[in-house]
Amino acid sequence: MNHKIEFWKINIKQIFWLTKIFIFWRITLFIFAWVGIKLLPFKFSFPYVEETLKPYGSTLFWSWANFDGVHYLGIAQKGYFAQYTQAFFPLYPLIVRWLNSIFGNFLFTGLLVSHLCFLGALFFLYKLLMLDYKEKIVRKAIIFLVFFPTSFFFGSFYTESLFLLLTLGSFYFARQKQWFYAGFFGLFASLTRLIGVLLLPALLWEWYEYVKKKRISFRNYFSLLFLILPCIGLGIYMDYLQKNFSDSLYFLHAQPAFGASRSADKIVLLYQVFYRYIRMIFISSKDTFLYFTINLEFLSALIFLILLIMAFKKNIRTSYIIFSSLAYILPTLTGTFSSMPRYVLVLFPCFIVLGLIKSRFKRIFLFLLQLLLLFISTLLFTRGYWIA
């Protein structure tokens, strides 16, 4: 199947199905978090809990801004007020700040942005995958994404839902040969997270696949200018950092301050990171929470590496593979798989691979396993235990 779908043509059946899945996901997360409150005491393992989060009242409300979320919340409220918070890109907290004038509650505004962006991202993903796959496969892929063990980040005070929305939007418009909108979404993606700039090679490949079948024309080559917009987004943030903090690469130089033995002054190759983790698995004490975290990070990296290889073998679209492979590798160059269980959420070709599984038994088994891990991860994250 390779037919165009008009994006703005509303399909009530699709909207209803996506909304139903979205609501079920949100209710499920609330139940998991509520159970967590009953089972685990809160662990004060990150800063600013007392002064930034607790004033918002119920733990069931503010716990969705734990860990990095508290930094995004602080940036939305006060700007880059604390040293090293420049590691967090500006678009998401800026949107929260702008919209807060309407709602008057920074945390509520940010969570609303995250939820609306996730719903929009699911709609883009549905439309994008329908260009190549049957509806049954599309729905299965979306279910695997929605109930992935760390999908609670899509409903948290994090950039995951906004970034996924912008990434999928960029790919969708590239598939429609609307290069300006593809680049425009890419620009905002690179203002949301560093890996947004990796849309550039993927979009260039889409453009190449298009023009190689066409006659050379000025219009085709002029459209190339739109595809460099993801670089401009990153450039805007680097220029801001240079003018205000005299370091255009502050977002990189700040990484070691957040632990996980990240390196900002040298490149660590993927096989070296795997070796490091295998060694840690053998030497770490097995009766600590750290051992669980190490295994979670290692397995996330290993499983998604396998899924990316499978995506390549199953001839999933080359531009998707280019972006996802680079987005997988870039965070590992600092020498760690820390946060990998969260970073893999945007590797959407891997969820296509899961959606292509034909065995009903395997699909049900994987879904139930994901749901169990989603319960454990949500419970731990909302109670102050580091997941990603």
C-alpha positions as a Markdown table, in Angstrom:
| # | Residue | x | y | z |
|---|---|---|---|---|
| 1 | Met | 0.0 | 0.0 | 0.0 |
| 2 | Asn | 1.4 | 3.4 | -0.9 |
| 3 | His | -1.5 | 5.8 | -1.2 |
| 4 | Lys | -1.8 | 9.4 | 0.0 |
| 5 | Ile | -4.0 | 10.3 | 2.9 |
| 6 | Glu | -5.2 | 13.8 | 3.3 |
| 7 | Phe | -4.1 | 14.7 | 6.9 |
| 8 | Trp | -7.0 | 17.1 | 7.6 |
| 9 | Lys | -9.6 | 14.7 | 6.3 |
| 10 | Ile | -11.2 | 13.6 | 9.6 |
| 11 | Asn | -11.9 | 9.9 | 10.0 |
| 12 | Ile | -14.3 | 9.6 | 12.9 |
| 13 | Lys | -13.6 | 5.9 | 13.3 |
| 14 | Gln | -9.8 | 6.5 | 13.7 |
| 15 | Ile | -10.3 | 9.5 | 16.0 |
| 16 | Phe | -12.7 | 7.4 | 18.2 |
| 17 | Trp | -10.3 | 4.5 | 18.4 |
| 18 | Leu | -7.2 | 6.6 | 19.2 |
| 19 | Thr | -9.2 | 8.5 | 21.9 |
| 20 | Lys | -10.4 | 5.3 | 23.4 |
| 21 | Ile | -6.9 | 3.9 | 23.6 |
| 22 | Phe | -5.6 | 7.2 | 25.0 |
| 23 | Ile | -8.2 | 7.4 | 27.8 |
| 24 | Phe | -7.7 | 3.7 | 28.7 |
| 25 | Trp | -3.9 | 4.4 | 28.9 |
| 26 | Arg | -4.3 | 7.5 | 31.1 |
| 27 | Ile | -6.7 | 5.7 | 33.5 |
| 28 | Thr | -4.3 | 2.8 | 33.7 |
| 29 | Leu | -1.4 | 5.1 | 34.7 |
| 30 | Phe | -3.5 | 6.8 | 37.4 |
| 31 | Ile | -4.4 | 3.4 | 38.9 |
| 32 | Phe | -0.8 | 2.3 | 38.8 |
| 33 | Ala | 0.3 | 5.5 | 40.5 |
| 34 | Trp | -2.4 | 5.2 | 43.1 |
| 35 | Val | -1.3 | 1.7 | 43.9 |
| 36 | Gly | 2.3 | 3.0 | 44.2 |
| 37 | Ile | 1.2 | 5.5 | 46.9 |
| 38 | Lys | -0.3 | 2.6 | 48.9 |
| 39 | Leu | 2.7 | 0.3 | 48.5 |
| 40 | Leu | 5.9 | 2.5 | 48.6 |
| 41 | Pro | 7.1 | 5.4 | 50.6 |
| 42 | Phe | 8.3 | 8.3 | 48.6 |
| 43 | Lys | 12.1 | 8.4 | 48.0 |
| 44 | Phe | 13.6 | 11.9 | 48.0 |
| 45 | Ser | 16.2 | 11.1 | 45.3 |
| 46 | Phe | 16.2 | 14.3 | 43.3 |
| 47 | Pro | 16.3 | 18.1 | 44.2 |
| 48 | Tyr | 13.6 | 20.7 | 44.5 |
| 49 | Val | 10.8 | 18.4 | 45.7 |
| 50 | Glu | 9.9 | 20.4 | 48.8 |
| 51 | Glu | 10.0 | 23.9 | 47.2 |
| 52 | Thr | 8.9 | 23.2 | 43.6 |
| 53 | Leu | 6.7 | 20.1 | 43.6 |
| 54 | Lys | 5.0 | 19.8 | 47.0 |
| 55 | Pro | 3.2 | 23.2 | 46.8 |
| 56 | Tyr | 1.1 | 21.7 | 44.0 |
| 57 | Gly | -0.8 | 19.5 | 46.5 |
| 58 | Ser | -1.5 | 15.8 | 45.9 |
| 59 | Thr | 1.4 | 13.4 | 45.2 |
| 60 | Leu | -0.9 | 11.8 | 42.6 |
| 61 | Phe | -0.6 | 15.2 | 40.7 |
| 62 | Trp | 2.9 | 16.4 | 41.1 |
| 63 | Ser | 4.7 | 13.0 | 40.9 |
| 64 | Trp | 4.4 | 13.2 | 37.1 |
| 65 | Ala | 7.1 | 16.0 | 37.3 |
| 66 | Asn | 9.7 | 13.9 | 39.1 |
| 67 | Phe | 13.4 | 13.9 | 38.2 |
| 68 | Asp | 14.0 | 15.8 | 34.9 |
| 69 | Gly | 10.4 | 17.1 | 35.1 |
| 70 | Val | 11.3 | 19.2 | 38.1 |
| 71 | His | 14.0 | 20.9 | 36.0 |
| 72 | Tyr | 11.6 | 21.6 | 33.1 |
| 73 | Leu | 9.1 | 23.0 | 35.6 |
| 74 | Gly | 11.7 | 25.3 | 37.1 |
| 75 | Ile | 12.8 | 26.5 | 33.7 |
| 76 | Ala | 9.2 | 27.2 | 32.8 |
| 77 | Gln | 8.8 | 29.2 | 36.0 |
| 78 | Lys | 12.1 | 31.1 | 36.2 |
| 79 | Gly | 14.1 | 30.4 | 33.0 |
| 80 | Tyr | 17.6 | 28.9 | 33.2 |
| 81 | Phe | 18.0 | 29.9 | 36.9 |
| 82 | Ala | 20.2 | 27.0 | 38.0 |
| 83 | Gln | 23.6 | 25.9 | 36.8 |
| 84 | Tyr | 23.6 | 23.1 | 34.3 |
| 85 | Thr | 19.9 | 23.2 | 33.5 |
| 86 | Gln | 20.9 | 24.4 | 30.1 |
| 87 | Ala | 21.2 | 20.7 | 29.3 |
| 88 | Phe | 17.4 | 20.9 | 28.8 |
| 89 | Phe | 16.3 | 22.4 | 25.5 |
| 90 | Pro | 13.9 | 25.3 | 25.7 |
| 91 | Leu | 10.8 | 24.8 | 23.5 |
| 92 | Tyr | 8.7 | 22.7 | 25.9 |
| 93 | Pro | 9.2 | 24.9 | 29.0 |
| 94 | Leu | 8.6 | 28.0 | 26.7 |
| 95 | Ile | 5.3 | 26.6 | 25.6 |
| 96 | Val | 4.3 | 25.9 | 29.2 |
| 97 | Arg | 5.3 | 29.4 | 30.2 |
| 98 | Trp | 3.3 | 31.0 | 27.3 |
| 99 | Leu | 0.1 | 29.0 | 28.0 |
| 100 | Asn | 0.4 | 29.4 | 31.8 |
| 101 | Ser | -1.1 | 32.9 | 31.4 |
| 102 | Ile | -4.3 | 31.1 | 30.5 |
| 103 | Phe | -4.4 | 28.4 | 33.1 |
| 104 | Gly | -2.4 | 29.9 | 36.0 |
| 105 | Asn | -0.9 | 26.6 | 37.1 |
| 106 | Phe | 2.5 | 25.7 | 35.6 |
| 107 | Leu | 2.3 | 22.0 | 36.4 |
| 108 | Phe | -1.3 | 21.6 | 35.1 |
| 109 | Thr | -0.3 | 23.5 | 31.9 |
| 110 | Gly | 2.7 | 21.3 | 31.3 |
| 111 | Leu | 0.8 | 18.1 | 31.8 |
| 112 | Leu | -2.0 | 19.4 | 29.6 |
| 113 | Val | 0.6 | 20.1 | 26.9 |
| 114 | Ser | 2.1 | 16.7 | 27.2 |
| 115 | His | -1.2 | 14.9 | 27.0 |
| 116 | Leu | -2.5 | 16.9 | 24.0 |
| 117 | Cys | 0.8 | 16.4 | 22.2 |
| 118 | Phe | 0.7 | 12.7 | 22.8 |
| 119 | Leu | -2.8 | 12.4 | 21.4 |
| 120 | Gly | -1.6 | 14.5 | 18.4 |
| 121 | Ala | 1.5 | 12.3 | 18.0 |
| 122 | Leu | -0.7 | 9.2 | 17.9 |
| 123 | Phe | -2.8 | 10.7 | 15.2 |
| 124 | Phe | 0.3 | 11.6 | 13.1 |
| 125 | Leu | 1.6 | 8.1 | 13.7 |
| 126 | Tyr | -1.7 | 6.6 | 12.5 |
| 127 | Lys | -1.7 | 8.7 | 9.4 |
| 128 | Leu | 2.0 | 8.1 | 8.7 |
| 129 | Leu | 1.9 | 4.3 | 9.0 |
| 130 | Met | -1.3 | 4.1 | 7.0 |
| 131 | Leu | 0.7 | 5.2 | 4.0 |
| 132 | Asp | 2.5 | 1.8 | 3.9 |
| 133 | Tyr | 0.6 | -0.7 | 6.1 |
| 134 | Lys | -2.8 | -2.2 | 6.7 |
| 135 | Glu | -4.9 | -0.8 | 9.5 |
| 136 | Lys | -4.5 | -3.9 | 11.6 |
| 137 | Ile | -0.8 | -3.6 | 11.6 |
| 138 | Val | -1.0 | 0.2 | 12.4 |
| 139 | Arg | -3.2 | -0.4 | 15.4 |
| 140 | Lys | -1.0 | -3.1 | 16.8 |
| 141 | Ala | 2.1 | -0.9 | 16.5 |
| 142 | Ile | 0.3 | 2.0 | 18.3 |
| 143 | Ile | -0.9 | -0.3 | 21.1 |
| 144 | Phe | 2.7 | -1.5 | 21.6 |
| 145 | Leu | 3.9 | 2.1 | 21.8 |
| 146 | Val | 1.1 | 3.3 | 24.1 |
| 147 | Phe | 1.6 | 0.5 | 26.6 |
| 148 | Phe | 5.4 | 0.4 | 26.4 |
| 149 | Pro | 6.9 | 0.1 | 29.9 |
| 150 | Thr | 8.1 | 3.7 | 30.0 |
| 151 | Ser | 5.1 | 5.3 | 28.1 |
| 152 | Phe | 4.2 | 7.1 | 31.3 |
| 153 | Phe | 6.8 | 9.7 | 30.2 |
| 154 | Phe | 4.3 | 10.8 | 27.5 |
| 155 | Gly | 1.9 | 11.9 | 30.3 |
| 156 | Ser | 4.6 | 13.5 | 32.4 |
| 157 | Phe | 6.2 | 16.9 | 32.6 |
| 158 | Tyr | 8.7 | 15.8 | 30.0 |
| 159 | Thr | 9.4 | 16.6 | 26.3 |
| 160 | Glu | 8.7 | 13.1 | 25.0 |
| 161 | Ser | 5.2 | 13.7 | 23.7 |
| 162 | Leu | 6.0 | 17.1 | 22.1 |
| 163 | Phe | 9.2 | 15.7 | 20.5 |
| 164 | Leu | 7.3 | 12.6 | 19.1 |
| 165 | Leu | 4.6 | 14.9 | 17.7 |
| 166 | Leu | 7.1 | 17.1 | 15.9 |
| 167 | Thr | 9.2 | 14.1 | 14.6 |
| 168 | Leu | 6.2 | 12.3 | 13.2 |
| 169 | Gly | 4.8 | 15.5 | 11.8 |
| 170 | Ser | 8.1 | 16.1 | 10.0 |
| 171 | Phe | 8.1 | 12.7 | 8.5 |
| 172 | Tyr | 4.4 | 12.8 | 7.5 |
| 173 | Phe | 4.8 | 16.1 | 5.6 |
| 174 | Ala | 8.0 | 14.8 | 4.0 |
| 175 | Arg | 6.1 | 11.8 | 2.8 |
| 176 | Gln | 3.5 | 14.2 | 1.3 |
| 177 | Lys | 6.3 | 16.2 | -0.4 |
| 178 | Gln | 5.4 | 19.3 | 1.6 |
| 179 | Trp | 9.1 | 20.1 | 2.3 |
| 180 | Phe | 8.4 | 23.4 | 4.1 |
| 181 | Tyr | 6.2 | 21.9 | 6.7 |
| 182 | Ala | 8.6 | 18.9 | 7.1 |
| 183 | Gly | 11.5 | 21.3 | 7.8 |
| 184 | Phe | 9.3 | 23.6 | 10.0 |
| 185 | Phe | 8.4 | 20.7 | 12.3 |
| 186 | Gly | 12.1 | 19.6 | 12.3 |
| 187 | Leu | 13.1 | 23.1 | 13.4 |
| 188 | Phe | 10.9 | 22.9 | 16.4 |
| 189 | Ala | 12.0 | 19.3 | 17.1 |
| 190 | Ser | 15.6 | 20.5 | 17.4 |
| 191 | Leu | 14.5 | 23.2 | 19.8 |
| 192 | Thr | 12.9 | 20.4 | 21.9 |
| 193 | Arg | 15.7 | 17.9 | 22.0 |
| 194 | Leu | 19.2 | 17.6 | 20.5 |
| 195 | Ile | 18.3 | 14.6 | 18.4 |
| 196 | Gly | 15.8 | 16.7 | 16.5 |
| 197 | Val | 18.8 | 17.8 | 14.3 |
| 198 | Leu | 19.0 | 14.1 | 13.2 |
| 199 | Leu | 15.9 | 14.6 | 11.2 |
| 200 | Leu | 18.1 | 16.4 | 8.6 |
| 201 | Pro | 19.7 | 13.3 | 7.0 |
| 202 | Ala | 16.4 | 11.5 | 7.1 |
| 203 | Leu | 14.6 | 14.3 | 5.4 |
| 204 | Leu | 17.4 | 14.6 | 2.8 |
| 205 | Trp | 17.0 | 10.9 | 2.0 |
| 206 | Glu | 13.3 | 11.4 | 1.5 |
| 207 | Trp | 14.0 | 14.3 | -0.8 |
| 208 | Tyr | 16.6 | 12.3 | -2.7 |
| 209 | Glu | 14.1 | 9.4 | -3.2 |
| 210 | Tyr | 11.6 | 11.9 | -4.6 |
| 211 | Val | 13.8 | 13.9 | -7.0 |
| 212 | Lys | 15.7 | 10.9 | -8.4 |
| 213 | Lys | 12.4 | 9.9 | -10.2 |
| 214 | Lys | 11.7 | 13.5 | -11.4 |
| 215 | Arg | 13.2 | 15.8 | -13.9 |
| 216 | Ile | 15.7 | 18.2 | -12.4 |
| 217 | Ser | 14.1 | 21.5 | -11.6 |
| 218 | Phe | 14.8 | 24.7 | -9.7 |
| 219 | Arg | 11.8 | 24.1 | -7.5 |
| 220 | Asn | 13.1 | 20.7 | -6.4 |
| 221 | Tyr | 16.5 | 22.1 | -5.5 |
| 222 | Phe | 15.0 | 25.2 | -3.8 |
| 223 | Ser | 13.0 | 22.9 | -1.5 |
| 224 | Leu | 16.4 | 21.7 | -0.1 |
| 225 | Leu | 16.6 | 25.0 | 1.8 |
| 226 | Phe | 13.6 | 24.0 | 3.9 |
| 227 | Leu | 15.3 | 20.8 | 4.9 |
| 228 | Ile | 18.1 | 22.6 | 6.8 |
| 229 | Leu | 15.6 | 24.1 | 9.2 |
| 230 | Pro | 16.4 | 21.4 | 11.9 |
| 231 | Cys | 19.9 | 22.7 | 12.0 |
| 232 | Ile | 18.6 | 26.3 | 12.4 |
| 233 | Gly | 16.6 | 25.2 | 15.4 |
| 234 | Leu | 19.7 | 23.9 | 17.1 |
| 235 | Gly | 21.6 | 27.0 | 16.0 |
| 236 | Ile | 19.1 | 29.3 | 17.6 |
| 237 | Tyr | 19.6 | 27.6 | 21.0 |
| 238 | Met | 23.4 | 27.5 | 20.6 |
| 239 | Asp | 23.4 | 31.2 | 19.8 |
| 240 | Tyr | 21.3 | 31.9 | 22.9 |
| 241 | Leu | 23.7 | 29.9 | 25.1 |
| 242 | Gln | 26.7 | 31.8 | 23.6 |
| 243 | Lys | 25.2 | 35.2 | 24.2 |
| 244 | Asn | 23.9 | 34.4 | 27.7 |
| 245 | Phe | 26.4 | 31.9 | 29.1 |
| 246 | Ser | 29.5 | 32.3 | 26.8 |
| 247 | Asp | 29.3 | 28.6 | 25.8 |
| 248 | Ser | 27.4 | 27.6 | 22.7 |
| 249 | Leu | 27.8 | 23.9 | 23.7 |
| 250 | Tyr | 26.7 | 24.3 | 27.3 |
| 251 | Phe | 23.9 | 21.7 | 26.7 |
| 252 | Leu | 26.7 | 19.2 | 26.1 |
| 253 | His | 29.2 | 20.4 | 28.7 |
| 254 | Ala | 26.5 | 20.2 | 31.4 |
| 255 | Gln | 25.9 | 16.4 | 30.8 |
| 256 | Pro | 28.4 | 15.1 | 33.4 |
| 257 | Ala | 26.7 | 17.1 | 36.1 |
| 258 | Phe | 23.7 | 14.7 | 35.9 |
| 259 | Gly | 25.7 | 11.6 | 36.8 |
| 260 | Ala | 25.6 | 8.2 | 35.1 |
| 261 | Ser | 29.3 | 8.7 | 34.4 |
| 262 | Arg | 28.5 | 10.6 | 31.2 |
| 263 | Ser | 31.5 | 11.9 | 29.2 |
| 264 | Ala | 31.4 | 15.3 | 27.5 |
| 265 | Asp | 35.0 | 15.4 | 26.3 |
| 266 | Lys | 35.4 | 12.1 | 24.5 |
| 267 | Ile | 33.4 | 9.8 | 22.3 |
| 268 | Val | 32.7 | 6.3 | 23.6 |
| 269 | Leu | 31.8 | 3.7 | 21.0 |
| 270 | Leu | 28.7 | 1.4 | 21.3 |
| 271 | Tyr | 30.6 | -1.8 | 21.8 |
| 272 | Gln | 32.5 | -0.1 | 24.7 |
| 273 | Val | 29.2 | 0.9 | 26.4 |
| 274 | Phe | 27.9 | -2.7 | 26.1 |
| 275 | Tyr | 31.1 | -4.0 | 27.6 |
| 276 | Arg | 30.9 | -1.6 | 30.4 |
| 277 | Tyr | 27.3 | -2.7 | 31.2 |
| 278 | Ile | 28.0 | -6.4 | 31.0 |
| 279 | Arg | 30.9 | -5.8 | 33.5 |
| 280 | Met | 28.6 | -3.8 | 35.8 |
| 281 | Ile | 25.9 | -6.6 | 35.7 |
| 282 | Phe | 28.5 | -9.1 | 37.0 |
| 283 | Ile | 30.2 | -6.9 | 39.6 |
| 284 | Ser | 27.2 | -4.9 | 41.0 |
| 285 | Ser | 25.4 | -6.1 | 44.1 |
| 286 | Lys | 22.3 | -7.9 | 43.2 |
| 287 | Asp | 20.3 | -6.8 | 46.2 |
| 288 | Thr | 20.2 | -3.1 | 45.4 |
| 289 | Phe | 17.9 | -1.0 | 43.2 |
| 290 | Leu | 20.9 | 0.0 | 41.2 |
| 291 | Tyr | 21.2 | -3.5 | 39.9 |
| 292 | Phe | 17.6 | -3.3 | 38.5 |
| 293 | Thr | 18.3 | 0.0 | 36.8 |
| 294 | Ile | 21.5 | -1.3 | 35.2 |
| 295 | Asn | 19.6 | -4.3 | 33.8 |
| 296 | Leu | 16.7 | -2.2 | 32.6 |
| 297 | Glu | 19.1 | 0.2 | 30.7 |
| 298 | Phe | 21.1 | -2.7 | 29.3 |
| 299 | Leu | 18.1 | -4.7 | 28.1 |
| 300 | Ser | 16.5 | -1.5 | 26.6 |
| 301 | Ala | 19.6 | -0.9 | 24.6 |
| 302 | Leu | 20.0 | -4.5 | 23.5 |
| 303 | Ile | 16.4 | -5.2 | 22.6 |
| 304 | Phe | 16.0 | -2.0 | 20.6 |
| 305 | Leu | 19.3 | -2.6 | 18.8 |
| 306 | Ile | 17.9 | -5.9 | 17.7 |
| 307 | Leu | 14.6 | -4.3 | 16.7 |
| 308 | Leu | 16.4 | -1.7 | 14.6 |
| 309 | Ile | 18.3 | -4.5 | 12.8 |
| 310 | Met | 15.0 | -6.3 | 12.2 |
| 311 | Ala | 13.4 | -3.1 | 10.9 |
| 312 | Phe | 16.2 | -2.8 | 8.4 |
| 313 | Lys | 15.7 | -6.5 | 7.3 |
| 314 | Lys | 12.0 | -6.0 | 7.0 |
| 315 | Asn | 12.6 | -3.1 | 4.6 |
| 316 | Ile | 10.9 | -0.5 | 6.8 |
| 317 | Arg | 11.3 | 2.9 | 5.1 |
| 318 | Thr | 15.0 | 3.9 | 4.9 |
| 319 | Ser | 14.5 | 7.5 | 6.2 |
| 320 | Tyr | 12.9 | 6.1 | 9.3 |
| 321 | Ile | 15.8 | 3.8 | 9.9 |
| 322 | Ile | 18.3 | 6.6 | 9.3 |
| 323 | Phe | 16.7 | 8.8 | 11.9 |
| 324 | Ser | 16.1 | 6.0 | 14.5 |
| 325 | Ser | 19.6 | 4.5 | 14.2 |
| 326 | Leu | 21.3 | 7.9 | 14.7 |
| 327 | Ala | 18.8 | 8.8 | 17.6 |
| 328 | Tyr | 19.8 | 5.4 | 19.2 |
| 329 | Ile | 23.5 | 5.9 | 18.8 |
| 330 | Leu | 23.9 | 9.6 | 19.8 |
| 331 | Pro | 23.1 | 9.3 | 23.5 |
| 332 | Thr | 25.4 | 6.3 | 23.8 |
| 333 | Leu | 28.4 | 8.3 | 22.7 |
| 334 | Thr | 28.6 | 9.8 | 26.2 |
| 335 | Gly | 29.5 | 6.3 | 27.5 |
| 336 | Thr | 26.2 | 5.2 | 29.1 |
| 337 | Phe | 22.8 | 3.7 | 28.5 |
| 338 | Ser | 21.3 | 5.9 | 31.2 |
| 339 | Ser | 17.8 | 7.1 | 30.2 |
| 340 | Met | 17.8 | 4.6 | 27.3 |
| 341 | Pro | 14.5 | 3.1 | 28.5 |
| 342 | Arg | 13.0 | 6.6 | 27.8 |
| 343 | Tyr | 15.0 | 7.5 | 24.7 |
| 344 | Val | 13.8 | 4.5 | 22.8 |
| 345 | Leu | 10.2 | 5.8 | 22.9 |
| 346 | Val | 10.9 | 7.9 | 19.8 |
| 347 | Leu | 12.3 | 4.9 | 17.8 |
| 348 | Phe | 8.9 | 4.3 | 16.1 |
| 349 | Pro | 10.2 | 1.8 | 13.4 |
| 350 | Cys | 10.8 | -0.6 | 16.3 |
| 351 | Phe | 7.1 | -0.5 | 17.2 |
| 352 | Ile | 6.3 | -1.1 | 13.5 |
| 353 | Val | 8.4 | -4.3 | 13.8 |
| 354 | Leu | 6.3 | -5.3 | 16.9 |
| 355 | Gly | 3.1 | -4.5 | 15.0 |
| 356 | Leu | 4.2 | -6.9 | 12.2 |
| 357 | Ile | 4.3 | -9.9 | 14.6 |
| 358 | Lys | 1.9 | -12.4 | 13.1 |
| 359 | Ser | 1.6 | -14.8 | 16.0 |
| 360 | Arg | -1.4 | -14.0 | 18.2 |
| 361 | Phe | 0.2 | -15.8 | 21.2 |
| 362 | Lys | 3.4 | -13.8 | 20.9 |
| 363 | Arg | 1.6 | -10.5 | 20.6 |
| 364 | Ile | -0.6 | -11.2 | 23.7 |
| 365 | Phe | 2.4 | -12.4 | 25.7 |
| 366 | Leu | 4.5 | -9.3 | 24.8 |
| 367 | Phe | 1.5 | -7.0 | 25.6 |
| 368 | Leu | 1.0 | -8.6 | 29.0 |
| 369 | Leu | 4.7 | -8.4 | 29.7 |
| 370 | Gln | 4.8 | -4.7 | 28.7 |
| 371 | Leu | 1.8 | -4.0 | 30.9 |
| 372 | Leu | 3.4 | -5.7 | 33.9 |
| 373 | Leu | 6.6 | -3.7 | 33.3 |
| 374 | Leu | 4.6 | -0.5 | 32.8 |
| 375 | Phe | 3.0 | -1.1 | 36.2 |
| 376 | Ile | 6.4 | -1.6 | 37.9 |
| 377 | Ser | 8.0 | 1.4 | 36.1 |
| 378 | Thr | 5.1 | 3.8 | 36.7 |
| 379 | Leu | 4.9 | 2.8 | 40.4 |
| 380 | Leu | 8.7 | 3.3 | 40.9 |
| 381 | Phe | 8.9 | 6.6 | 38.9 |
| 382 | Thr | 6.0 | 8.2 | 40.7 |
| 383 | Arg | 7.5 | 7.2 | 44.1 |
| 384 | Gly | 10.9 | 8.8 | 43.4 |
| 385 | Tyr | 12.9 | 5.9 | 42.1 |
| 386 | Trp | 15.0 | 6.5 | 39.0 |
| 387 | Ile | 13.8 | 4.7 | 35.8 |
| 388 | Ala | 15.1 | 6.8 | 32.9 |
